[in-house]
């Protein structure tokens, strides 16, 4: 058995059972208890694998199943790089965006779907820390990313006459005139008109129309930084700064305009296990109607953070619910949003090896990684929210919910000292499945020991065929049925 605390998680889940909604229906059921996914973006790749958070609404939900209930096999692919972004296009070929440990030059890898090995790679110009994180696949399976020279690139792949694969820049557009000196693009996502929305760390939000070459921008209030990615839905583009959450739309010429703005409690300082002084959330669109009724983030209140849910159309606050009270109350991860349910994972105390220069000191300076996972449901009438359960699962990756197999998939970090919340370079890691109806761990598979397997709060992508690709600090782990 793994050394994370299953017994306490089970007790907490049982204690909250009177509050639970009905468990998730089996995969063959006709009704989806979590409602629809966000609407498919026609300018993005397949839902579940097109963006770091699955879709342009950043739901962290996938329609693909995991590896099933039978025996599993796992394999580590050593790339000497941290690989936070692993996407899979309609052709079934994974593309990983990684940052090498030594050079820190972002590098795209085309992976063999059968083994996970790198078939070919392409380096792009070095930029900010987050410049090698947020990217997406477009509707033609091209990796869309902004490089360190502020070039908006579409990187395609093809097989050459000799049978070898290659990655190449198929299209580019300069954003240099729109990005202030010393600033860099943090996140990007397409809208429903085919424009690419982007946000810089310094708080500039813009749109790029590659057909006309027009780039239009809006500067958010001075002092507000964008330290996470952005999300798009038919309602508009959601951006969370270190002070507030925004919903923006585009004017006729593409210039961004603020539809609504809502401030939140950003706390007195950055918490340990977070990368900025403010929310750690990429905003999540979700809802039981069209999959985009609401948008949610987690604030940075102290001592207990709150899940904040707003109506997408008006920005009216639906609820503010304290979360992660049973574990470490702080999160650098985007919430899972599906139907009326939201799941929030704690990163409080997670030992990141580096933080952005703008992050500032954390208060306290360090903390144990207690873990925590909370489920909150919006009430059926949309008037408030209810806490459903909390556990202390030590998720070391961004969890993902599969509507196909009815499980939350993540990686759990154990401890060399059983029952301890301390972390070390020798900690074990476990691929883990969780019942979203109860919070109970239903399956755990040992992956490996030591920092070679550190998943560093990166996302695991469920690919066709029940394969899980999980980024680590040194490469990729491929998990599949035997």
VOVOLO-180079 format. One line per 5 residues: number of its first residue (from 1); their letters; for each residue x, y, z of C-alpha. Coordinates in Angstrom, 3 decimals. Layout:
# VOVOLO-180079
NUM	A	X/Y/Z ~ ...
END
This chain:
# VOVOLO-180079
1	XXXXX	0.000/0.000/0.000 ~ 1.261/3.540/-0.677 ~ 2.333/5.670/2.245 ~ -0.124/8.533/1.710 ~ -2.950/8.514/4.241
6	XXXXX	-5.733/6.465/2.765 ~ -7.274/5.772/6.156 ~ -7.807/9.411/7.036 ~ -9.084/10.192/3.542 ~ -11.586/7.393/3.897
11	XXXXX	-12.726/8.649/7.300 ~ -13.179/12.183/5.981 ~ -15.096/10.912/2.980 ~ -17.382/8.840/5.191 ~ -17.963/11.743/7.568
16	XXXXX	-19.174/13.845/4.660 ~ -21.304/11.117/3.097 ~ -24.590/12.629/4.236 ~ -23.807/15.640/2.056 ~ -22.848/13.716/-1.041
21	XXXXX	-24.747/13.778/-4.261 ~ -25.419/10.486/-6.020 ~ -22.224/8.683/-7.083 ~ -21.065/8.995/-10.643 ~ -23.054/6.817/-13.031
26	XXXXX	-21.219/4.007/-14.827 ~ -19.744/4.764/-18.229 ~ -22.611/3.064/-20.089 ~ -25.296/5.210/-18.450 ~ -27.199/7.517/-20.783
31	XXXXX	-27.318/10.487/-18.391 ~ -24.157/12.403/-17.569 ~ -24.392/13.465/-13.921 ~ -21.771/16.150/-14.479 ~ -23.479/17.826/-17.413
36	XXXXX	-21.818/18.872/-20.676 ~ -18.220/19.755/-21.344 ~ -17.587/23.360/-22.405 ~ -18.587/23.905/-26.045 ~ -16.034/22.608/-28.528
41	XXXXX	-13.898/25.393/-29.909 ~ -13.773/25.019/-33.717 ~ -10.258/26.459/-33.786 ~ -8.815/24.037/-31.224 ~ -7.923/20.361/-31.298
46	XXXXX	-9.856/17.498/-29.667 ~ -11.605/18.173/-26.372 ~ -9.648/16.729/-23.461 ~ -6.242/16.887/-25.177 ~ -6.090/20.261/-26.984
51	XXXXX	-4.849/22.413/-24.101 ~ -2.953/21.974/-20.868 ~ -6.336/22.072/-19.105 ~ -8.074/19.876/-21.684 ~ -10.113/22.413/-23.631
56	XXXXX	-10.180/26.168/-24.173 ~ -12.626/26.489/-21.258 ~ -9.932/24.955/-18.990 ~ -12.401/22.464/-17.508 ~ -9.753/19.789/-16.805
61	XXXXX	-12.393/17.277/-17.915 ~ -11.903/14.740/-20.686 ~ -14.323/12.525/-22.626 ~ -11.572/9.891/-22.880 ~ -11.221/6.997/-20.422
66	XXXXX	-8.143/6.071/-18.425 ~ -6.321/2.736/-18.646 ~ -9.099/0.629/-17.090 ~ -9.199/-1.711/-14.116 ~ -6.695/-4.347/-15.250
71	XXXXX	-2.943/-4.569/-14.644 ~ -0.969/-1.463/-15.577 ~ 2.462/-0.788/-16.942 ~ 4.391/2.464/-16.630 ~ 7.494/3.658/-18.409
76	XXXXX	9.622/6.726/-17.817 ~ 10.892/8.547/-20.906 ~ 13.959/10.547/-19.882 ~ 14.098/13.851/-21.758 ~ 16.289/15.773/-19.267
81	XXXXX	13.485/18.322/-19.258 ~ 10.450/19.373/-17.289 ~ 7.452/18.581/-19.486 ~ 4.325/20.366/-18.202 ~ 2.369/20.331/-21.465
86	XXXXX	1.500/17.107/-23.318 ~ -1.215/17.466/-25.949 ~ -2.698/14.979/-28.409 ~ -4.180/15.918/-31.763 ~ -6.801/14.258/-33.930
91	XXXXX	-4.069/12.088/-35.465 ~ -3.360/10.530/-32.053 ~ 0.247/11.722/-31.933 ~ 1.293/13.382/-28.661 ~ 3.194/16.666/-28.708
96	XXXXX	5.070/17.658/-25.554 ~ 6.335/21.148/-24.771 ~ 9.277/20.804/-22.403 ~ 11.937/22.984/-20.789 ~ 15.401/21.365/-20.590
101	XXXXX	16.915/21.381/-17.107 ~ 20.204/22.980/-18.132 ~ 19.517/25.273/-21.110 ~ 15.885/26.181/-20.241 ~ 15.230/26.614/-23.962
106	XXXXX	11.626/25.476/-24.614 ~ 11.595/22.416/-26.834 ~ 8.715/20.703/-28.595 ~ 8.874/16.899/-28.809 ~ 6.803/14.682/-31.086
111	XXXXX	6.181/11.452/-29.162 ~ 5.675/7.937/-30.475 ~ 2.097/6.971/-29.466 ~ 3.182/3.359/-28.946 ~ 6.133/4.002/-26.630
116	XXXXX	6.216/7.680/-25.634 ~ 9.749/8.046/-27.016 ~ 10.668/11.302/-28.735 ~ 10.488/10.957/-32.516 ~ 11.869/14.425/-33.202
121	XXXXX	12.239/17.766/-31.494 ~ 12.326/21.492/-32.229 ~ 13.741/24.211/-29.990 ~ 12.095/27.629/-29.831 ~ 13.446/30.960/-28.594
126	XXXXX	13.841/31.157/-24.831 ~ 11.501/33.456/-22.920 ~ 9.949/33.695/-19.455 ~ 9.509/30.810/-17.012 ~ 5.902/30.287/-18.133
131	XXXXX	6.743/30.764/-21.821 ~ 7.383/27.053/-22.102 ~ 4.181/26.002/-20.382 ~ 0.986/27.328/-21.926 ~ 0.249/26.365/-25.505
136	XXXXX	-2.549/24.602/-27.380 ~ -3.206/22.455/-30.438 ~ -5.278/24.034/-33.177 ~ -7.840/22.336/-35.424 ~ -5.030/21.228/-37.755
141	XXXXX	-3.003/19.590/-34.944 ~ -0.447/22.415/-34.917 ~ 1.134/23.489/-31.649 ~ 0.356/27.161/-31.071 ~ 2.872/28.892/-28.809
146	XXXXX	4.522/32.286/-28.310 ~ 8.308/32.095/-28.195 ~ 10.833/34.273/-26.360 ~ 11.021/36.665/-29.314 ~ 7.264/37.252/-29.021
151	XXXXX	6.539/35.384/-32.234 ~ 3.177/33.615/-32.368 ~ 4.121/30.261/-33.882 ~ 2.101/27.401/-35.331 ~ 4.329/24.338/-35.240
156	XXXXX	3.222/21.443/-37.463 ~ 4.596/17.941/-37.890 ~ 5.021/15.710/-40.914 ~ 6.828/12.660/-42.155 ~ 9.623/13.280/-44.646
161	XXXXX	10.385/11.223/-47.745 ~ 12.931/9.151/-45.825 ~ 10.293/8.219/-43.234 ~ 11.696/10.410/-40.476 ~ 9.403/12.807/-38.625
166	XXXXX	9.991/16.529/-38.350 ~ 8.503/19.488/-36.491 ~ 8.552/22.789/-38.349 ~ 7.159/26.318/-38.069 ~ 4.195/26.408/-40.429
171	XXXXX	3.145/29.980/-39.678 ~ 4.260/32.928/-37.560 ~ 3.068/36.386/-36.578 ~ 5.040/38.925/-34.578 ~ 3.495/40.212/-31.354
176	XXXXX	6.607/42.235/-30.514 ~ 4.938/45.631/-30.971 ~ 2.164/44.622/-28.567 ~ 4.353/43.262/-25.776 ~ 6.134/45.878/-23.643
181	XXXXX	9.902/45.679/-23.221 ~ 10.768/43.200/-20.476 ~ 7.312/41.630/-20.566 ~ 6.357/38.239/-22.008 ~ 3.261/36.314/-23.022
186	XXXXX	1.991/34.051/-20.255 ~ -1.153/32.447/-21.709 ~ -3.024/32.154/-24.995 ~ -6.239/30.611/-26.326 ~ -8.357/30.881/-29.502
191	XXXXX	-11.801/32.432/-29.582 ~ -14.789/31.415/-31.692 ~ -13.868/33.877/-34.473 ~ -10.448/32.339/-35.022 ~ -8.504/35.092/-33.278
196	XXXXX	-5.803/34.154/-30.774 ~ -6.186/35.833/-27.398 ~ -3.056/36.305/-25.316 ~ -2.091/37.806/-21.965 ~ 1.292/38.978/-20.738
201	XXXXX	2.703/38.709/-17.254 ~ 2.592/42.492/-16.962 ~ -1.151/42.640/-17.545 ~ -1.549/43.318/-21.270 ~ -4.389/41.381/-22.910
206	XXXXX	-4.592/41.202/-26.677 ~ -5.990/39.524/-29.768 ~ -4.096/38.479/-32.873 ~ -5.832/38.021/-36.224 ~ -3.487/36.010/-38.402
211	XXXXX	-5.637/36.578/-41.485 ~ -5.203/40.349/-41.412 ~ -2.109/40.568/-39.225 ~ -3.946/42.906/-36.847 ~ -2.922/42.787/-33.181
216	XXXXX	-5.053/44.738/-30.695 ~ -4.372/45.164/-26.968 ~ -5.782/46.426/-23.698 ~ -3.689/47.209/-20.607 ~ -5.253/46.048/-17.352
221	XXXXX	-4.797/48.234/-14.251 ~ -1.206/48.939/-13.232 ~ 0.213/46.449/-10.757 ~ -2.008/43.559/-11.824 ~ -0.081/40.596/-13.179
226	XXXXX	-1.288/37.557/-15.136 ~ 0.586/34.553/-13.772 ~ -1.612/31.774/-15.192 ~ -3.167/31.006/-18.538 ~ -6.440/32.317/-19.935
231	XXXXX	-9.664/30.570/-20.962 ~ -12.110/31.136/-23.793 ~ -15.769/30.268/-24.335 ~ -18.564/31.700/-26.504 ~ -19.249/34.118/-23.615
236	XXXXX	-15.771/35.655/-23.882 ~ -12.259/35.351/-22.520 ~ -11.640/34.836/-18.800 ~ -8.451/36.244/-17.307 ~ -7.401/36.055/-13.655
241	XXXXX	-4.833/38.590/-12.480 ~ -3.142/38.805/-9.108 ~ -6.016/41.076/-8.017 ~ -9.195/40.277/-9.938 ~ -11.063/38.016/-12.357
246	XXXXX	-12.158/39.428/-15.716 ~ -14.471/38.486/-18.557 ~ -13.433/40.230/-21.765 ~ -14.949/40.386/-25.224 ~ -13.625/41.804/-28.502
251	XXXXX	-14.858/44.956/-30.211 ~ -15.506/44.919/-33.959 ~ -11.841/45.591/-34.748 ~ -10.679/42.940/-32.245 ~ -9.720/45.309/-29.419
256	XXXXX	-10.366/43.657/-26.017 ~ -12.996/45.253/-23.793 ~ -13.844/44.473/-20.174 ~ -17.310/42.948/-19.825 ~ -16.963/42.551/-16.050
261	XXXXX	-14.315/42.608/-13.336 ~ -14.490/41.070/-9.860 ~ -11.808/41.561/-7.201 ~ -10.969/38.805/-4.721 ~ -9.083/38.426/-1.445
266	XXXXX	-5.451/38.032/-2.521 ~ -4.129/37.673/1.018 ~ -1.163/39.388/2.595 ~ 1.498/37.475/0.650 ~ 2.213/34.495/-1.576
271	XXXXX	1.693/31.174/0.170 ~ 4.276/28.368/0.059 ~ 3.393/26.042/-2.811 ~ 2.169/28.900/-5.015 ~ 3.963/30.771/-7.779
276	XXXXX	2.454/34.231/-7.350 ~ 0.823/36.536/-4.811 ~ -2.766/35.981/-5.866 ~ -4.903/33.265/-7.339 ~ -3.141/30.210/-8.724
281	XXXXX	-6.080/29.456/-11.000 ~ -6.435/29.523/-14.715 ~ -10.160/30.459/-14.796 ~ -12.434/27.461/-15.374 ~ -15.660/27.636/-17.392
286	XXXXX	-18.273/25.057/-16.406 ~ -22.003/24.593/-15.932 ~ -24.990/22.275/-16.377 ~ -26.552/24.228/-19.230 ~ -24.082/24.697/-22.068
291	XXXXX	-20.897/23.932/-20.145 ~ -20.067/27.604/-19.798 ~ -22.726/28.968/-17.423 ~ -20.164/29.776/-14.738 ~ -16.509/30.716/-14.323
296	XXXXX	-14.538/29.860/-11.200 ~ -11.200/30.587/-9.518 ~ -9.680/30.030/-6.070 ~ -8.604/33.143/-4.141 ~ -5.574/33.532/-1.847
301	XXXXX	-7.347/34.383/1.417 ~ -5.613/33.523/4.673 ~ -5.753/31.208/6.471 ~ -8.394/29.465/4.322 ~ -8.834/30.035/0.599
306	XXXXX	-12.260/30.293/-1.037 ~ -13.701/28.863/-4.204 ~ -15.367/31.748/-6.052 ~ -18.060/31.060/-8.650 ~ -19.453/33.764/-10.952
311	XXXXX	-22.106/33.817/-13.644 ~ -20.301/34.050/-16.972 ~ -22.782/36.442/-18.513 ~ -23.014/39.061/-15.766 ~ -20.186/38.363/-13.349
316	XXXXX	-22.685/38.066/-10.501 ~ -21.149/36.065/-7.662 ~ -22.916/32.753/-7.122 ~ -20.926/31.763/-4.042 ~ -17.749/31.981/-2.018
321	XXXXX	-16.988/28.690/-0.251 ~ -13.986/28.029/2.048 ~ -12.088/25.025/0.674 ~ -9.120/22.817/1.541 ~ -9.646/23.409/5.254
326	XXXXX	-8.758/19.789/6.068 ~ -5.368/20.007/4.375 ~ -3.126/22.809/3.181 ~ -5.337/25.737/2.186 ~ -3.749/27.123/-0.937
331	XXXXX	-3.830/26.134/-4.592 ~ -1.719/26.836/-7.660 ~ -3.935/24.582/-9.767 ~ -6.916/25.356/-11.946 ~ -10.099/23.751/-10.565
336	XXXXX	-11.889/20.911/-12.348 ~ -15.330/22.094/-13.470 ~ -18.036/19.735/-14.739 ~ -21.794/20.246/-14.714 ~ -22.539/21.749/-11.292
341	XXXXX	-19.435/20.273/-9.633 ~ -16.035/21.827/-8.960 ~ -12.974/20.019/-7.567 ~ -10.060/21.930/-6.020 ~ -6.649/20.427/-5.254
346	XXXXX	-4.188/21.862/-2.738 ~ -0.592/22.682/-3.596 ~ 0.124/24.338/-0.240 ~ 3.720/23.624/0.762 ~ 4.659/21.895/-2.496
351	XXXXX	8.446/22.245/-2.928 ~ 8.864/23.984/-6.291 ~ 12.557/24.213/-7.242 ~ 12.058/27.722/-8.695 ~ 9.435/30.464/-8.782
356	XXXXX	9.047/33.464/-11.119 ~ 11.169/36.502/-10.276 ~ 8.011/38.530/-9.610 ~ 6.617/36.015/-7.091 ~ 7.927/37.633/-3.921
361	XXXXX	8.630/35.856/-0.641 ~ 6.104/33.369/0.690 ~ 4.548/33.607/4.140 ~ 5.457/31.393/5.879 ~ 8.769/30.789/4.142
366	XXXXX	8.057/27.033/3.919 ~ 5.466/24.477/4.970 ~ 4.826/20.749/4.831 ~ 2.886/19.442/1.846 ~ -0.286/18.308/3.613
371	XXXXX	-2.349/17.856/0.462 ~ -6.067/18.253/0.073 ~ -8.900/17.815/-2.411 ~ -12.348/19.397/-2.095 ~ -15.593/19.047/-4.029
376	XXXXX	-18.137/21.896/-4.158 ~ -21.468/21.789/-6.025 ~ -23.462/24.751/-7.308 ~ -27.066/24.359/-6.224 ~ -29.559/23.313/-8.896
381	XXXXX	-31.303/26.688/-8.771 ~ -27.972/28.518/-9.103 ~ -28.473/30.219/-5.744 ~ -25.327/29.334/-3.809 ~ -23.021/26.347/-3.455
386	XXXXX	-22.503/23.462/-1.036 ~ -19.352/21.757/0.184 ~ -19.666/18.037/-0.584 ~ -16.467/16.473/0.709 ~ -12.829/17.094/1.595
391	XXXXX	-9.883/14.697/1.782 ~ -6.133/15.005/2.335 ~ -4.986/13.242/-0.832 ~ -1.512/14.588/-1.656 ~ -2.050/15.187/-5.355
396	XXXXX	1.234/16.195/-6.982 ~ -0.311/16.789/-10.407 ~ -3.262/18.751/-11.738 ~ -6.139/16.237/-11.440 ~ -8.287/15.424/-14.463
401	XXXXX	-11.858/14.070/-14.470 ~ -12.864/11.509/-17.084 ~ -16.572/11.423/-17.901 ~ -15.939/8.148/-19.747 ~ -14.766/6.081/-16.774
406	XXXXX	-16.120/8.225/-13.929 ~ -12.799/8.735/-12.180 ~ -10.476/11.587/-11.267 ~ -6.967/10.749/-12.454 ~ -3.858/12.189/-10.797
411	XXXXX	-0.477/11.340/-9.304 ~ -0.039/11.233/-5.528 ~ 3.222/12.018/-3.770 ~ 4.014/9.703/-0.894 ~ 6.640/10.128/1.801
416	XXXXX	9.718/8.158/2.792 ~ 8.383/8.529/6.343 ~ 4.932/6.861/6.357 ~ 2.231/9.195/7.637 ~ 4.482/12.242/7.401
421	XXXXX	3.710/15.428/5.473 ~ 7.389/16.141/4.869 ~ 8.906/15.882/1.402 ~ 12.296/14.692/0.218 ~ 14.177/13.883/-2.969
426	XXXXX	13.453/10.190/-2.331 ~ 9.645/10.379/-2.147 ~ 7.605/7.720/-4.009 ~ 4.940/8.605/-6.594 ~ 1.701/6.764/-7.402
431	XXXXX	-0.706/6.989/-10.312 ~ -4.062/7.321/-8.523 ~ -7.759/7.169/-9.359 ~ -10.355/8.874/-7.162 ~ -14.144/8.470/-7.004
436	XXXXX	-15.564/11.970/-7.629 ~ -18.763/11.028/-5.820 ~ -17.060/10.323/-2.490 ~ -13.447/11.457/-2.699 ~ -12.261/7.921/-1.938
441	XXXXX	-9.106/6.591/-3.587 ~ -10.165/3.612/-5.705 ~ -6.847/2.630/-7.218 ~ -3.141/3.293/-6.762 ~ -0.211/2.147/-8.897
446	XXXXX	3.412/2.713/-7.902 ~ 5.351/4.660/-10.549 ~ 8.774/5.206/-9.087 ~ 10.988/6.700/-6.444 ~ 12.919/9.975/-6.217
451	XXXXX	12.833/13.324/-7.964 ~ 13.121/11.573/-11.332 ~ 9.359/11.042/-10.986 ~ 8.461/14.419/-9.444 ~ 5.320/15.548/-11.291
456	XXXXX	5.702/19.110/-9.939 ~ 1.941/19.849/-10.078 ~ 1.890/19.327/-13.858 ~ -1.090/17.947/-15.770 ~ -1.507/14.363/-16.867
461	XXXXX	-3.179/13.948/-20.268 ~ -5.482/11.019/-21.023 ~ -4.905/9.972/-24.621 ~ -6.856/7.664/-26.931 ~ -6.467/4.003/-26.043
466	XXXXX	-6.591/4.592/-22.299 ~ -3.015/5.897/-22.133 ~ -1.949/8.502/-19.564 ~ 0.978/10.791/-20.333 ~ 2.243/12.489/-17.193
471	XXXXX	4.892/15.174/-17.315 ~ 7.656/15.090/-14.717 ~ 10.606/17.268/-13.827 ~ 12.850/15.020/-15.975 ~ 10.581/13.923/-18.832
476	XXXXX	7.383/11.945/-19.320 ~ 5.826/8.872/-17.709 ~ 3.589/6.754/-19.973 ~ 0.938/4.710/-18.124 ~ -1.166/2.122/-19.939
481	XX	-2.885/-1.240/-19.574 ~ -0.571/-4.231/-19.840
END
